[in-house]
Amino acid sequence: MDFRIERSSWQEGRQDLERIRKEVFVQEQRVPEDMEWDGEDEASIHFLARADDGYPLGCIRLTPSGQISRLSVLESHRTQGIGKALLVAAEEEARARGMKEISLHAQTHATSFYEAAGFTVVGGTFLEAGIPHRQMAKELA
Ligand SMILES: CC(C)(COP(=O)(O)OP(=O)(O)OC[C@H]1O[C@@H](n2cnc3c(N)ncnc32)[C@H](O)[C@@H]1OP(=O)(O)O)[C@@H](O)C(=O)NCCC(=O)NCCS
């Protein structure tokens, strides 16, 4: 399936970003709304994956401190390379901003996805929104 990755501010992309994250995190994964909308969105850079017709399929954000978060792809469009392309876009943005390291809180089911992209687990398991996570990091050479 063809898709494109688009860079976005929160203000520009808000409607589409909210739609994806509500479907994936709030509805599918039962993340409480007050945790999902954590106040980090305004200052973050966002990326949206869109189908050819513009329909929003997935998203990710990079915070000013170099944290990657909220990677999500609609269930109907998974395992087609969209998540990986979003992660690469956020990493390229971090490099362009001169960040030396990026980090993330990976849901434990996704650690191998991030390891394949060069991230390493750097700590133990902890709960966030009731979901087990591991801290992961990647040095940007
Ligand atoms: C995790 C997620 C973003 C992956 O998106 P995706 O578009 O399906 O991933 P891709 O198609 O780009 O997968 C890239 C590679 O990772 C693998 N992969 C995908 N999801 C994986 C997972 N959960 N665990 C391990 N490997 C995974 C794919 O098989 C693929 O391997 P390949 O390159 O050898 O073919 C998606 O499953 C999702 O939105 N899940 C729900 C929200 C979530 O858990 N987000 C992560 C928060 S930490």
Ligand as a Chemical Component Dictionary entry (heavy atoms), coordinates in Angstrom:
data_LIG
# 
_chem_comp.id                   LIG 
_chem_comp.type                 NON-POLYMER 
_chem_comp.pdbx_formal_charge   0 
_chem_comp.three_letter_code    LIG 
# 
loop_
_chem_comp_atom.comp_id 
_chem_comp_atom.atom_id 
_chem_comp_atom.alt_atom_id 
_chem_comp_atom.type_symbol 
_chem_comp_atom.charge 
_chem_comp_atom.model_Cartn_x 
_chem_comp_atom.model_Cartn_y 
_chem_comp_atom.model_Cartn_z 
_chem_comp_atom.pdbx_ordinal 
LIG C1  C1  C 0 4.042  -1.025 16.965 1  
LIG C2  C2  C 0 3.411  -0.499 15.681 2  
LIG C3  C3  C 0 3.529  1.020  15.622 3  
LIG C4  C4  C 0 4.171  -1.101 14.477 4  
LIG O1  O1  O 0 3.684  -0.500 13.293 5  
LIG P1  P1  P 0 3.662  -1.287 11.898 6  
LIG O2  O2  O 0 3.312  -0.301 10.832 7  
LIG O3  O3  O 0 2.808  -2.492 12.007 8  
LIG O4  O4  O 0 5.183  -1.754 11.787 9  
LIG P2  P2  P 0 6.003  -2.032 10.445 10 
LIG O5  O5  O 0 5.106  -2.640 9.429  11 
LIG O6  O6  O 0 6.745  -0.800 10.023 12 
LIG O7  O7  O 0 7.024  -3.117 10.980 13 
LIG C5  C5  C 0 8.407  -3.009 10.779 14 
LIG C6  C6  C 0 9.024  -4.326 11.199 15 
LIG O8  O8  O 0 8.749  -4.589 12.581 16 
LIG C7  C7  C 0 8.001  -5.798 12.729 17 
LIG N1  N1  N 0 6.993  -5.549 13.761 18 
LIG C8  C8  C 0 5.855  -4.849 13.634 19 
LIG N2  N2  N 0 5.187  -4.790 14.806 20 
LIG C9  C9  C 0 5.935  -5.502 15.681 21 
LIG C10 C10 C 0 5.784  -5.816 17.047 22 
LIG N3  N3  N 0 4.723  -5.393 17.781 23 
LIG N4  N4  N 0 6.737  -6.568 17.629 24 
LIG C11 C11 C 0 7.803  -6.993 16.907 25 
LIG N5  N5  N 0 8.009  -6.718 15.622 26 
LIG C12 C12 C 0 7.085  -5.984 15.012 27 
LIG C13 C13 C 0 7.395  -6.054 11.374 28 
LIG O9  O9  O 0 7.180  -7.424 11.179 29 
LIG C14 C14 C 0 8.456  -5.510 10.440 30 
LIG O10 O10 O 0 9.515  -6.426 10.277 31 
LIG P3  P3  P 0 10.329 -6.510 8.866  32 
LIG O11 O11 O 0 10.971 -5.158 8.665  33 
LIG O12 O12 O 0 11.304 -7.611 9.129  34 
LIG O13 O13 O 0 9.296  -6.813 7.847  35 
LIG C15 C15 C 0 1.906  -0.916 15.552 36 
LIG O14 O14 O 0 1.823  -2.314 15.777 37 
LIG C16 C16 C 0 0.976  -0.211 16.532 38 
LIG O15 O15 O 0 0.499  0.899  16.256 39 
LIG N6  N6  N 0 0.660  -0.853 17.681 40 
LIG C17 C17 C 0 -0.269 -0.300 18.657 41 
LIG C18 C18 C 0 0.317  0.917  19.347 42 
LIG C19 C19 C 0 1.633  0.583  19.994 43 
LIG O16 O16 O 0 1.776  -0.424 20.675 44 
LIG N7  N7  N 0 2.611  1.482  19.776 45 
LIG C20 C20 C 0 3.950  1.302  20.304 46 
LIG C21 C21 C 0 4.055  2.040  21.573 47 
LIG S1  S1  S 0 5.647  1.758  22.298 48 
# 
loop_
_chem_comp_bond.comp_id 
_chem_comp_bond.atom_id_1 
_chem_comp_bond.atom_id_2 
_chem_comp_bond.value_order 
_chem_comp_bond.pdbx_ordinal 
LIG C1  C2  SING 1  
LIG C2  C3  SING 2  
LIG C2  C4  SING 3  
LIG C2  C15 SING 4  
LIG C4  O1  SING 5  
LIG O1  P1  SING 6  
LIG P1  O2  DOUB 7  
LIG P1  O3  SING 8  
LIG P1  O4  SING 9  
LIG O4  P2  SING 10 
LIG P2  O5  DOUB 11 
LIG P2  O6  SING 12 
LIG P2  O7  SING 13 
LIG O7  C5  SING 14 
LIG C5  C6  SING 15 
LIG C6  O8  SING 16 
LIG C6  C14 SING 17 
LIG O8  C7  SING 18 
LIG C7  N1  SING 19 
LIG C7  C13 SING 20 
LIG N1  C8  SING 21 
LIG N1  C12 SING 22 
LIG C8  N2  DOUB 23 
LIG N2  C9  SING 24 
LIG C9  C10 SING 25 
LIG C9  C12 DOUB 26 
LIG C10 N3  SING 27 
LIG C10 N4  DOUB 28 
LIG N4  C11 SING 29 
LIG C11 N5  DOUB 30 
LIG N5  C12 SING 31 
LIG C13 O9  SING 32 
LIG C13 C14 SING 33 
LIG C14 O10 SING 34 
LIG O10 P3  SING 35 
LIG P3  O11 DOUB 36 
LIG P3  O12 SING 37 
LIG P3  O13 SING 38 
LIG C15 O14 SING 39 
LIG C15 C16 SING 40 
LIG C16 O15 DOUB 41 
LIG C16 N6  SING 42 
LIG N6  C17 SING 43 
LIG C17 C18 SING 44 
LIG C18 C19 SING 45 
LIG C19 O16 DOUB 46 
LIG C19 N7  SING 47 
LIG N7  C20 SING 48 
LIG C20 C21 SING 49 
LIG C21 S1  SING 50 
# 
